[in-house]
Amino acid sequence: MAFGWIDEQALLRRRAGLVRTLRPRPADSPLLDLASNDYLGLARHPEVTEGAARAARTWGGGSTGSRLVTGTTELHTQLEVELAEYCGFEAALVFSSGYAANLAAVTALAPHGSLIVSDAGNHASLIDGCRLARGTTQVVGHADPEAVRKALRTHEGPAVVVSDTVFSVDGDAAPLTGLTEACRERGAGLLVDDAHGLGVLGDGGRGAPHAAGLAGADDVVVTVTLSKSLGSQGGAVLGPARVIDHLVNAARTFIFDTGLAPAAAGAALAALRLLRREPARAARAREVAAELHARLTAAGHEAVRPDAAVVSVRAPSPEEAVRWAADCRTAGLAVGCFRPPSVPDGISRLRLTARADLSAAQIERAVRVIGQTRP
């Protein structure tokens, strides 16, 4: 029977307790949301939703084609100009998703004969980019500049170091200064994914590279997503203009993919302008994360100290992590649940989003529910 092996795989997943299911949420969910990546609470902000609606009314429901055909509107170009300027880079290129942006950047910047040095804790999109690239990939220990340095010494020729700036599982930050030093010793490029840093880290949320003094460097390329702090959808690559021009001509997920929908571009641009006017939102997200961590650890939970807006709470086992998250949901709190094989270290945990718009009462409620439902 065609695809009969799928049934066997499904059975193995059920036996291992690893079946994933879709859970549609209503528009008016009563749950307190600490599961999404809406770090600044902008996804439903009136200015952001109006930006989406206005763009759809002006440009239509879709971009109608790839960026090189009909999929680039004046709105896309304006978003790229303002995003690059805010984050401190020479140019930007917008994609239909952050995943597509990472695939584009890694594959286009790692030609045949090159070396890719990839952090063991990188996001799946970076890992998939390494798999698709024509260069050779060497995976090194998590957040270890010395391991990067050793890997680069084994190669003569083009090389690029690939890392998240803030890792999505535990919310820990990459040692960007150490990575940059290791790269510059060997003339390698640095490519970092700032999906969880944009809007949270740096002056006014300009991102982790900006905070590390790397904005505008000619050997640094940054990818971001528009679907987290900016409350929209899509992704972008930021960097030197010559790198962006190269992506326009060489990145397959740019050349052959339909452009980002105008509504998403409009929402992201509205959110970016709102963040520019209200930069304190970034600091507030970090404050909420620090408060959640302090209160959870004081209550006896094993929580990882957050470097951005992700707070990770260790669970005893995969089964108990799933049950803990389900019990939180029953009690009115939505939290993330990370477990093998989705986590590289094999440790199961609850993943909490510290949103800038959480009130003191909501923080109190979240801590109380997590404590009451603890396995």
KOLMAR-978542 format. One record per residue (C-alpha): z, x, y; residue in three letters. Coordinates in steps of 0.05 Angstrom, whole numbers, plus 5000, padded with zeros to 4 digits. Each point is the difference from the previous one (the first is absolute). Layout:
% KOLMAR-978542
[[Z,X,Y],ALA]
...
END
This chain:
% KOLMAR-978542
[[5000,5000,5000],MET]
[[4982,5026,5069],ALA]
[[5060,5025,5039],PHE]
[[5045,4986,4940],GLY]
[[5040,5061,5017],TRP]
[[5026,4964,5062],ILE]
[[5043,4954,4956],ASP]
[[5032,5061,4967],GLU]
[[5015,5031,5068],GLN]
[[5030,4934,5024],ALA]
[[5045,4997,4939],LEU]
[[5024,5071,5011],LEU]
[[5016,4984,5073],ARG]
[[5040,4939,4980],ARG]
[[5040,5039,4949],ARG]
[[5015,5053,5052],ALA]
[[5019,4949,5052],GLY]
[[4946,5025,5047],LEU]
[[4959,4938,5012],VAL]
[[4981,4990,5073],ARG]
[[4991,4930,5027],THR]
[[4975,4972,5066],LEU]
[[5051,4958,5039],ARG]
[[4966,4962,5056],PRO]
[[5046,4991,5059],ARG]
[[4999,4938,5044],PRO]
[[4988,5006,5075],ALA]
[[5071,4978,5014],ASP]
[[5038,5039,4948],SER]
[[5076,4993,5007],PRO]
[[5012,5070,4973],LEU]
[[5027,5056,5043],LEU]
[[4944,5051,4993],ASP]
[[5020,5071,4985],LEU]
[[4942,5010,4952],ALA]
[[4939,5004,5045],SER]
[[4976,5060,5041],ASN]
[[5003,4962,5066],ASP]
[[5044,5054,5031],TYR]
[[4996,4976,5072],LEU]
[[4999,4925,4985],GLY]
[[4932,4992,5032],LEU]
[[4960,4964,4945],ALA]
[[5019,4932,5030],ARG]
[[5009,5021,5072],HIS]
[[4963,4951,5045],PRO]
[[4961,5055,5035],GLU]
[[4977,5029,4934],VAL]
[[4979,4933,4969],THR]
[[4964,4982,5065],GLU]
[[4965,5066,4998],GLY]
[[4975,4983,4930],ALA]
[[4978,4930,5020],ALA]
[[4965,5023,5063],ARG]
[[4962,5053,4962],ALA]
[[4978,4950,4947],ALA]
[[4977,4951,5053],ARG]
[[4961,5055,5036],THR]
[[4971,5040,4942],TRP]
[[5003,4952,4941],GLY]
[[5038,4998,4934],GLY]
[[4971,5065,4973],GLY]
[[4968,5064,5025],SER]
[[4935,4981,4963],THR]
[[4983,5069,4973],GLY]
[[5018,5072,4991],SER]
[[5023,5039,5061],ARG]
[[4932,5036,5004],LEU]
[[4960,4936,5000],VAL]
[[5032,4940,5035],THR]
[[5074,5010,4984],GLY]
[[5019,5039,5063],THR]
[[5017,4957,5060],THR]
[[5024,5019,5068],GLU]
[[5068,4978,4976],LEU]
[[5000,5051,4943],HIS]
[[4981,5055,5049],THR]
[[5055,4980,5049],GLN]
[[5052,5001,4945],LEU]
[[4978,5070,4979],GLU]
[[5004,5026,5071],VAL]
[[5069,4972,5014],GLU]
[[5028,5019,4932],LEU]
[[4977,5072,5006],ALA]
[[5027,5005,5071],GLU]
[[5068,4970,4982],TYR]
[[5010,5046,4940],CYS]
[[4974,5061,5038],GLY]
[[4936,5015,4962],PHE]
[[4929,5012,5024],GLU]
[[4967,4944,4960],ALA]
[[5012,4945,4949],ALA]
[[4960,4961,4949],LEU]
[[5021,4931,4976],VAL]
[[4992,4978,4927],PHE]
[[5009,4934,4963],SER]
[[5066,5024,4970],SER]
[[5047,5059,5000],GLY]
[[4981,5011,4927],TYR]
[[4926,5007,5020],ALA]
[[5020,5048,5057],ALA]
[[5037,5045,4952],ASN]
[[4943,5001,4949],LEU]
[[4952,5017,5056],ALA]
[[5042,5056,5030],ALA]
[[5016,5035,4934],VAL]
[[4931,4996,4970],THR]
[[4963,5019,5063],ALA]
[[5046,5059,5015],LEU]
[[5002,5030,4930],ALA]
[[4929,5020,4979],PRO]
[[4980,5036,4937],HIS]
[[5035,5067,4996],GLY]
[[5059,4980,5042],SER]
[[5074,4995,4981],LEU]
[[5042,4938,5012],ILE]
[[5075,5012,4999],VAL]
[[5034,4932,4990],SER]
[[5073,4982,5003],ASP]
[[5028,4971,4936],ALA]
[[5027,4940,5038],GLY]
[[4936,4980,5035],ASN]
[[4976,4928,5004],HIS]
[[4950,4974,4949],ALA]
[[4945,4999,5052],SER]
[[5007,5074,5012],LEU]
[[5003,5013,4925],ILE]
[[4937,4960,4989],ASP]
[[4966,5037,5057],GLY]
[[5017,5066,4964],CYS]
[[4971,4972,4935],ARG]
[[4935,4981,5034],LEU]
[[4992,5063,5041],ALA]
[[4955,5056,4976],ARG]
[[5052,5053,5014],GLY]
[[5054,5023,4951],THR]
[[5068,4968,5007],THR]
[[5066,5035,4988],GLN]
[[5062,4956,5002],VAL]
[[5063,5035,5026],VAL]
[[5073,4982,5004],GLY]
[[5023,4946,5048],HIS]
[[5010,5022,5072],ALA]
[[4998,5074,4983],ASP]
[[4963,5044,5050],PRO]
[[5012,5062,4958],GLU]
[[4965,4967,4940],ALA]
[[4942,4984,5047],VAL]
[[4998,5072,5024],ARG]
[[4997,5026,4928],LYS]
[[4944,4951,4982],ALA]
[[4958,5021,5060],LEU]
[[5007,5073,4982],ARG]
[[4963,4987,4935],THR]
[[4937,4978,5035],HIS]
[[4947,5032,5043],GLU]
[[4957,4951,5039],GLY]
[[5009,4932,5032],PRO]
[[5067,4967,4988],ALA]
[[5037,4938,5024],VAL]
[[5073,4981,4990],VAL]
[[5012,4925,4991],VAL]
[[5066,4965,5010],SER]
[[5032,4936,5024],ASP]
[[5041,5009,5064],THR]
[[5052,4949,4976],VAL]
[[5001,4985,4926],PHE]
[[4998,4927,4984],SER]
[[5049,4999,4942],VAL]
[[5063,5032,5030],ASP]
[[4979,5004,5073],GLY]
[[5011,5075,5004],ASP]
[[4958,5041,5048],ALA]
[[4954,5057,4983],ALA]
[[5016,5069,5029],PRO]
[[4941,5000,5047],LEU]
[[5018,5064,5036],THR]
[[5006,5039,4935],GLY]
[[4936,4970,4973],LEU]
[[4963,5019,5064],THR]
[[5024,5071,4997],GLU]
[[4979,5007,4927],ALA]
[[4931,4972,5017],CYS]
[[4989,5045,5060],ARG]
[[5018,5063,4961],GLU]
[[4939,4986,4956],ARG]
[[4954,4964,5048],GLY]
[[5008,4934,4963],ALA]
[[4995,4931,5030],GLY]
[[5057,4950,4999],LEU]
[[4987,4927,4985],LEU]
[[5059,4953,5006],VAL]
[[5007,4926,4989],ASP]
[[5045,4971,5056],ASP]
[[4999,4929,4973],ALA]
[[5076,4995,5003],HIS]
[[5009,5043,5062],GLY]
[[4954,4966,5051],LEU]
[[5041,4952,5042],GLY]
[[5066,5028,4975],VAL]
[[5003,5075,5012],LEU]
[[4983,5041,5061],GLY]
[[5004,4982,5074],ASP]
[[4987,4925,5004],GLY]
[[4978,4998,4927],GLY]
[[4942,5048,5009],ARG]
[[5012,5025,4930],GLY]
[[5028,5058,4960],ALA]
[[4944,5050,5018],PRO]
[[5012,4986,5074],HIS]
[[5075,5011,4990],ALA]
[[4986,5066,4965],ALA]
[[4955,5025,5056],GLY]
[[4937,4996,4958],LEU]
[[4963,4946,5039],ALA]
[[4932,5025,5022],GLY]
[[5001,5064,4956],ALA]
[[4931,5020,4977],ASP]
[[5025,5012,4929],ASP]
[[5037,4934,4990],VAL]
[[4971,4933,4979],VAL]
[[5042,4937,4996],VAL]
[[4989,4934,4965],THR]
[[5037,4937,5021],VAL]
[[5002,4928,4979],THR]
[[4996,4941,5047],LEU]
[[5036,4955,4951],SER]
[[5071,5024,5008],LYS]
[[5030,5013,5069],SER]
[[4939,4968,5034],LEU]
[[5006,4936,4958],GLY]
[[4926,4994,4987],SER]
[[4953,5028,4946],GLN]
[[4955,5062,4995],GLY]
[[5007,5074,5006],GLY]
[[4976,5059,5042],ALA]
[[4989,5074,4999],VAL]
[[5021,5041,5061],LEU]
[[4980,5071,5015],GLY]
[[4951,5047,5035],PRO]
[[4935,4966,5021],ALA]
[[4959,5046,4954],ARG]
[[5041,4976,4940],VAL]
[[4990,4927,5019],ILE]
[[4925,5012,5008],ASP]
[[5000,5032,4931],HIS]
[[5034,4938,4971],LEU]
[[4948,4954,5032],VAL]
[[4946,5039,4963],ASN]
[[5036,5018,4935],ALA]
[[5055,4950,4983],ALA]
[[4975,4950,4949],ARG]
[[5055,4949,5014],THR]
[[4977,4999,5072],PHE]
[[4925,5001,4989],ILE]
[[4996,4948,4945],PHE]
[[5059,4954,5016],ASP]
[[4998,4938,5045],THR]
[[5034,5014,5066],GLY]
[[5070,4975,5015],LEU]
[[5001,4926,5018],ALA]
[[5003,4988,5075],PRO]
[[5064,4959,4994],ALA]
[[5036,5060,4969],ALA]
[[4973,5047,5053],ALA]
[[5022,4952,5055],GLY]
[[5070,4993,4970],ALA]
[[5008,5075,4993],ALA]
[[4978,5013,5071],LEU]
[[5047,4947,5027],ALA]
[[5058,5030,4960],ALA]
[[4984,5070,5024],LEU]
[[5000,4978,5072],ARG]
[[5066,4963,4989],LEU]
[[5031,5063,4970],LEU]
[[4976,5039,5060],ARG]
[[5037,4952,5046],ARG]
[[5061,4995,4955],GLU]
[[5010,5070,4970],PRO]
[[5074,4985,4985],ALA]
[[4977,4961,4939],ARG]
[[4990,5065,4963],ALA]
[[5071,5024,5014],ALA]
[[5028,4932,4981],ARG]
[[4966,5004,4931],ALA]
[[5034,5067,4988],ARG]
[[5067,4973,5024],GLU]
[[4996,4941,4952],VAL]
[[4983,5048,4943],ALA]
[[5059,5044,5016],ALA]
[[5047,4940,5004],GLU]
[[4976,4972,4934],LEU]
[[5010,5068,4967],HIS]
[[5069,5009,5029],ALA]
[[5024,4931,4980],ARG]
[[4970,5003,4930],LEU]
[[5030,5068,4985],THR]
[[5067,4978,5028],ALA]
[[4997,4942,4950],ALA]
[[4990,5049,4943],GLY]
[[4925,4996,4990],HIS]
[[4959,5062,4987],GLU]
[[4952,4997,5059],ALA]
[[4954,5056,5023],VAL]
[[5008,5020,5072],ARG]
[[4938,4974,5036],PRO]
[[4956,5045,5043],ASP]
[[4960,4940,5026],ALA]
[[5005,4925,4985],ALA]
[[5004,4999,4924],VAL]
[[5068,4995,4967],VAL]
[[5002,5013,4925],SER]
[[5057,4975,4956],VAL]
[[5005,5029,4930],ARG]
[[5005,4951,4941],ALA]
[[5030,5016,4931],PRO]
[[4936,4985,4961],SER]
[[4931,4968,5006],PRO]
[[5025,4936,4969],GLU]
[[5060,4995,5046],GLU]
[[4957,5017,5061],ALA]
[[4955,4941,4984],VAL]
[[5060,4954,4988],ARG]
[[5034,5025,5064],TRP]
[[4938,4986,5042],ALA]
[[4992,4931,4968],ALA]
[[5073,4983,5014],ASP]
[[4992,5021,5072],CYS]
[[4940,4954,5006],ARG]
[[5040,4942,4971],THR]
[[5053,5014,5052],ALA]
[[4948,4998,5056],GLY]
[[4984,5074,5009],LEU]
[[4932,5031,4984],ALA]
[[5003,5074,4982],VAL]
[[4951,5047,4968],GLY]
[[5010,5024,4928],CYS]
[[4971,5067,4980],PHE]
[[5003,5023,4927],ARG]
[[4961,5042,4950],PRO]
[[4942,5011,4995],PRO]
[[4991,4988,5074],SER]
[[5051,5053,5020],VAL]
[[4986,5073,4986],PRO]
[[5073,5019,4987],ASP]
[[5014,4944,4950],GLY]
[[5058,4973,5041],ILE]
[[5003,4925,5012],SER]
[[5023,4975,5067],ARG]
[[5000,4944,5050],LEU]
[[4958,5016,5061],ARG]
[[5022,4969,5066],LEU]
[[4960,4996,5064],THR]
[[5040,5012,5064],ALA]
[[4963,4955,5050],ARG]
[[5010,5010,5074],ALA]
[[5010,4925,5010],ASP]
[[5058,4992,4951],LEU]
[[5063,4973,5033],SER]
[[5071,5023,4987],ALA]
[[5012,4935,4961],ALA]
[[4939,5012,4957],GLN]
[[5021,5071,4984],ILE]
[[5069,4974,4981],GLU]
[[4969,4947,4955],ARG]
[[4954,5050,4966],ALA]
[[5057,5048,4984],VAL]
[[5044,4943,4975],ARG]
[[4946,4973,4953],VAL]
[[4983,5068,4972],ILE]
[[5074,5011,4985],GLY]
[[5011,4932,4969],GLN]
[[4940,5006,4954],THR]
[[5011,5072,4979],ARG]
[[4993,5008,4924],PRO]
END
